[in-house]
Amino acid sequence: MTHQKTWRWLFLVLLVVILFSPLVYWSTGIGQAATGLSAGVGRGPDGTLISSPKAEALHGLTLPMRIERLLIYPLLLICFQLGGGSLALRRWLDRKAQGRRQAHSVVPYREGPVGRLVPRSWRERLPGPDLLVIFLFVLAIEAVLALLFLPFNYYSGFILAHQFGLSVQTALGWAGDWVKNFLLALIINVPLWTGFYVLMRLMPRRWPILAGVLSLTLSAAMVVVTPVLITPLFYEVRPLDEPDLRDHVLTLADRAGMHVDEVYVVYASVKTTRVNAYFTGFGDARRIVLYDTLLTDYTPDQVEVVLAHEMGHWYYRHMLLGVLAVGVVGWIGLFGLKWLLDHTWRLLGLSGPADVAGLPYVLAVIAAVTTLMLPVYSGLSRYGERQADHFSLVVSQKPEVFIELFERFAVQNLSVVDVPAWEKLVFYTHPPIVERVDMAERFHEQ
């Protein structure tokens, strides 16, 4: 009991940190002073790029915020678990469902159309009231976590973005996007985790097998569905309709020996000043997507270099390989999670490995493992980006434009051009700008 009190106090401390840390960042005055800082990159005596003062100031705020989120999220979940909060919530839901459970126990299993379709053993392992408890528990955890981090996300996504001139979105627009994200998270995550615990109850020994299949299928489906259904909820998306640029695209694709059906434009300028482009999908659902800020603020040659980079991802099948890699690693992780739950559920006071009260523990473990895997994931991602950069240089044959492009990216996106080795190792999914410029300079000299 003494240990539980310690974990509860630590949980309360973390709640205070999460809720009030935005005030601490705001009180530094860095964001308020951002308008007076230069966004222009410079060159050192040896010719190397130097980050702008404005980019350095933004980086000085966002890096500790990133580390805070990375560390506090799993620690908060562990404290809630070990402090008894998770068990208390599940027991409270159990009591609320007790009347339903008693009524269910007197209803013959053979009654009803559903009862005839579901195997008797499954109905015995997971009565309807138990399923309701699982669903409500997952819903409560997801909703409370989202609301708890709302002040943090508002500061980082709205206040800070406006202070540094990276956003033109209204507060009402930001709130609308947050609500959409919140509802999407509930629509996706609540059935996902409910299904996870349903599988554990119905297939206590073999659940990782089916869970792995479903996880891989869902990952692939999300890659296909996101640009078609989810992105249009937040932005207007249309096929590229500029004839000259479209000719550039087709010429570039022919030069690379590739076939491109369509390039899409995301009209992001109503919300942000950032520029971006990305490749998504695989098979017949492949897409190259450009922000309209790229089309309006950059030259055709620079857009061509960006397109060549995205075609590089297409050429090397990075999206497909990424989904398969994540699926395989996740599948292995599910067997590891099963072993862990089988050996720790008693220590956590759970009724069994499939007790939904262990969800915070599961989320904390996944978050911790994901953090430990960041260097591997980031390293593989940087390798893929270097491949795409090299592809862009070879196909476009415009290294000078490549260099100009990334120097402009550093200015418009307020990106620092280089970071310490440890930060690149952990956080950087793309090579720092100075490395990308160096690659182009070496290519130019060859």
N, C-alpha and C positions, 0 to 999 in steps of 0.2 A: 504493500500500500504506500510505503514511503517513497519507493521508486516511482509509482504512478503520480504522486504529488509533484515530484521533481519534473517529470515529463510534462505535466499539466502547466506548471509555471513556465517552463521553457516554451511551450506552445503559445501561452499568452504573450510572452516576450516577442516571439516571432510574428504574432498577429500585429503587435504594435509597430514592429519594424516594417512590415509589409504596408501597413496603412499610412505610416507617417514618413517613410523614407523619401517619397516624392518631395515633401516639404524640405527635407535636408538638402536634396539636390538643388531645389529651387533657391534655397537660402544661400548657396554658394555665390550667386550673382553671375555665374558664367553665362547662363542663357540670356539674362537681361543685357549683358554687354556684347552679345554676339553681333548685333547690327553694326557695331563700330569696327569689326574685324574684317580684314581682307580675305577674300576667297581665292585669290590668285596663287598658283603654285610658283615656286622659284627654282633656281638652279644654284648649286653650290660651286665653289671654286674649281672642283674637278668635273663639273658638268652634270652631277647627279641631281635628280629631282628632289625638291624639298616641299613638304606638305604646307598648305596654307595655314595661317594662324587660326582661321575660322574652322578648318577641318580638324586641327589639333584640339581646339577647345571642345568641339562636339565629341571627338573621340575620348577626351578626358572625362566626359560625363557618361557616355554610352557604355564604355568598357566596364566600369564598376557596376553599372546597372545590370549588365549582362551577367557578370559574375555573381552578383547578388541573387538574381533570379535562378541561376543554375544551382546555387548552394541551398537557398532557403526553401525552394519548392519541395525537394525530397525530405529535408529535415522537418518541415512543417507536417508532412504526412506521417513521418515516423513518430513524431511527438503526439499527434492525434491518435495514432494506433496504440502506442505504448502507454499513453495517458488514460486509456480506457474509453475515450470518446467514441471510437468506432463501434466497440461492443455495446455501449450505451445506446447509440443510435439504432443499431440492429435490434436490440431487445425492445426498444420502444416501438419500432415498426412491427415486431413480432406480436406484441400485446395488442396493437391496433388490428392485426390480422387474425387474432385468436378466434373471434366469432366466426369469421369466414372459414377458418380451418376446421372448427367444430362442425359447421354445417356441411362442409365438404366431406367430412369423415362418414356422414350417414348417407351420402348419395352413392348409389351403386355405380361402380366404375364403367359398367356397360351402357349407362344412360347417356344420351346426347350424341350428336353427330361427331363431335371432336373425340369423345371418349371411345368411339368405335375405331377411329383412325390411329390413335396413339397407343403404342404397346402398353400393356398393363404394368410391366416393370418400370417403365418410364413414369407413368402416372403415380406410382407408389414412391418413387425416388424424388419426384418433384410435383407435389400437389399444387393446385392453382394458387392458394394463399402464399405459399413459399415463393412462387414465381413473382407474385405481386410485391413481396418484401424485397426481393432482389432488384426488381425494376425501380422501386421507390428509393432504395438505398443508393443505387447508382445515380439516379436523377438528382438526389439531394447533394451528393458529393460533387458532381459536375457543376451544378448550379452555384453552390457555395464557393467553390474555388474560383469560378469565373467572376463572381461578384466581389470576392475578396481582393483580387488583383485588378479590379476596375480602376481605382485611383492611380496605381502604378502605370497601367496601360494608357490612361488618359494623359498623364504627364509626358510619357515617352512618345506617344503616338500623336498627340495634339499640341500640347503646350510647347514642348521642346522643338517639334517640327516647325512650328510657327516662329519661334524665337530665332531659329537659324534659317528661316526663309525657304524651308523645304516643303511646306504645305500651304495650299490656298483654300483648304476645305473649311467650311463653317462648322461651328460647334454642333449644330443640329445635324449636319451631314455626317460628322464623325460619330455622333450618337446613333444615327440610323445604321451606319456600317457596323457599329459594335453590336447592336441588337441582331442584325443579320448573322454576324459571326457567332454570336451566342446561341441563336436558334439552330444554326447549322451544326454547331458542336453538339448540341443536345440530340438533334436528329441522327447524327452519325455515331457519337460516342455512347449514348445511353443504350441503344440496341446492341452495339458492339460488345460492351462489357456485360450487359444482361445475357447475351448469347454465350459469352465466355464462361460465365458461371453456370448457365444451363448445361453446357457441354460437360463441365466438370461434375455436375450432379448426375447427369445421365450416363456418362462414359468415364467413370472415375479412373480407370487404368489407361484408356487409349485416347483421352481427349486431345493431347497434343497433336495427334495425327490429323484429325479432322480440322482442328483449329488452325494448323499450319496451312492446309489446303485453302480454307476459307480466307485466311489472312492474305495469302498470295493473290487469290482471286480478287479480293477487295482492293488491294494495292493497285493491281493492274486496272481495275474498273475505275478507280479514282483518277488515274492518269488520263484515261479517256474521257471521263465525265466532267472533270474540273473545267477545262477550257470551253466546253459546250454548254454546261448548265450552271456552274458555280460562278465563274468569272463574270458572265453577263449580269449577275445579280448586283455586282458592284461597279461595273464599268460598261459603257457602250462599246461593243466589239463589232467591227465591220471588216470585210475583205478589203485589201489594199486596192484603191481605185485610181491611183496616179499612173497614167500610161508610161511615162518616161521611166519611173522607178520600177514599174513592173517589167519593162524591157530589160532593165539592169538585172533584175532577179533572174529572168529566164536565160539571159546571156551567161550569167554567173553559174547557174545550174548546169547549163550545157558544157561550160568549161570544166566543171567538176565531174561531169559524167553522171549527173543526177537528174531526177524528175521532180519538179515542184508544181503541185496543183494550185496552191493558194498560200498567200501570206496575209496575216490578219493584223489589224491595227486596234490597239486598246486606247481609247480616248481618255487618258489619265490626267490630262492637263487641267481638268476641272477640280482635281483634288491635290495634285502634287507637281512640283517643279523637277522632280527627279527624271532621269532617262533610264530606260531599261529595254531589254529585248531577251526573249528566251525561246527555247525549243521545247516542245512537249508532245507527248503521244508516241505511238509506234504503229506500224502497219499502215492501214488506210486512214488512221486517225491522227497522223503526224501533222504538226502545225509549227510554223515560225510566226512568232508574235512580236510586234514592235509597239512601243509606246508612241503616241502621236507627238510627244515632246521631242523624240528623236528625229522625226520627219520634219518638224518645223524649225528646229534649232541647228540642224547639222546638214552638211553638204551631201550631195548624192554619192560622192566617193566615200565619205565616212559611213554613210548608211550601207553602202556596198560591202565595206569591210565587216560591219556588224553582221550582215546577212551571211557572209562567207563563214564567219565564226559559228553562227547557228547551224549552218549546213554541215560544219565539221562535227557537231554533236549528232546530227542526222547520219552522216557518213559512218561514224564509228559506233553507232547504235548505243549511245550512252544511256538513253532513257530505258531501253529494254534491259540492258545489262544492270543498270541501277536497281530496277524493280526486282530482277532475279536475285541479285546479291542481297538486297534487303530481305527478300522472302526467305532465302536459304538461311541467312543469319538469324532471322526471326524464328524460323522453324526450330533450329537448334536451341535457341533461347527458350522456347516453350518447354522443351524437355528438361532444360536446366531449371526452369521455374517450377515444374512439377516436382522435381527432386527437392528443391528448396522448401516448397510448401509441405511436402510429405514429412520433412524433418523439422519443421519449425512451428507447425500449427498449434501444437500443445503449449509451446513456450509463449505463444501469443494469446492463449486463452480461448482459441477458436473451437467451435464444435467439430471441425474437420477441415481438411484442405480446401473444400469447396464452400466454406462459410464466407458469405459475401462481406462479412465484417472485416475480412482480411484485404479488401480492395485497396485501402490507403497504403498498406504494406507492399502490395503488388505494384502499385503506381510508383512508390518510392524506389523499389528495387529496379524497375524499368528505367526510371529517371537516372539513377546512379550508374547503371550499366551503360546507358546511352552516353552519359558524360565521359565515362572511362573510354568509350569507343570513339569519342570525337576525333582524336588524332588520326585514327585509322580512316574514318569516314572523310574527314577533311582532306587528308593526304590523297585518297583515291579521287576525290572530287577535283582537287588541284591538278592532278595528273590528267584528268579528262579535259579540264579547261586549257591546259598547255597544248594538248593534242588539237583542240579546236582552234586555238590561237595560231598554231603552226599551219593548220589547214587553211586558215584565213589568209595568212601571208603568202602561201604557195599559190592559192587560187586567185587572189586579188592582185598579187604582185605590186602591192602599194604599201611598203613598210613605212614611208614617211607619213602617209595618211593614218596608218595604224597608230603611230606615235602621237600625232596630233589629236587623234580621237580619244586616247586614254588620258592625255593631259586635260582635255576638255571634260571628260568624265570626272576627273578628280576635282575640277572646279565646280561643276554643276551639281554633283552628288555629294560634295564635301567629303570626299574620301581621302584618308591619309595615304600617302604613296608608299610607305613602308612601315613595318611594325617589328617589334622584337621577335626573335625566333620562337619563343614559347607561345606567344599569342597567335602567330601564324600556324603553328603546329596544332593548336587546339581549335581555333575559331574560324580560320580562313578557308572557305570552300573554293575561293579563287586565288590565284597568285597575286601578291601585292602589285600595285601598278608599276613600281620601279622594276620589278622582274619582267613584266610584260613588255615594258619599253626596252629593256635590255635585250630581250629576245628579238624584237624588231630591229634594233640597231645591229645586232650580230647578223641577222638575215640580210640586212642592207649591205653589209660589208662583204658578204660572200659573193 
